[in-house]
Amino acid sequence: MVVNCNDRTLRTFEVIPAAGQPSPFHFQAQHKFQDLVGRTPWSGIAFSGDGEYIMGGAAHDAGHNIYIWSRDAGALTKILEGPREPLTSAVWHPIQPQIVSIAASGDLFLWRTKWTEIWSAYAPGFEELDENVVYEEREDEFDLEDEHELTRKKQNEEEGMVNVFSNGPSHNLLISYKLRSSALQDSCQWTPFSSSIPNDIQNSLPSLSRSQDNIQVDEYDDDDQIALIITPILVEVQPEVDGSL
């Protein structure tokens, strides 16, 4: 229970059932609340909806202020400052954190908590800003496809071996053998001609050997693996009168 006393002090009492005594209740004083500086009289007092706070409306002729104290600690928590009109009464909403005060002019003032959204709690690493900041993004930050990845794929395609004899992949340009290191001493011969070239032209050309420039030997880390890359030979063939080779 809260009481507005003549000495301009608000006092809270705890109501205790008094068993076995003539009075059914016993009142025990807990805290007293007052304005030590201005010695303000109070015109409207009430508990908060949950009973944790006590409100007192200041009866100033040139002010419309509401004082809020903590009921358990007895300390002043907040002062709500309104227009320069006398306050006649104030009530606290029984459920919502809202206060309605009445001025001498008859105006009603609604006081409620100002909610501040904390965006940093929605996503990890989210940064809360007090003011607007112009963000300068990277050139490729919001691209649908990574430009660096496309450049890397393009370079890999350009470095690949080009087959000039057929439209499909060539299987006779890269030949892998399982050989011992001693087998490198033997000559490796290979003539990578397409079957579309006439036999008389194939027979007129010399065979390729390992010592020639158009055979490249690439040794891997494993001594038992040897890859022979045969560079294809381009042969310029003059067509006959009827248009056939």
Order of alpha helices (4+ residues) and beta strands (2+ residues): beta-beta-beta-beta-beta-beta-beta-beta-beta-beta-alpha-beta-alpha-beta-beta
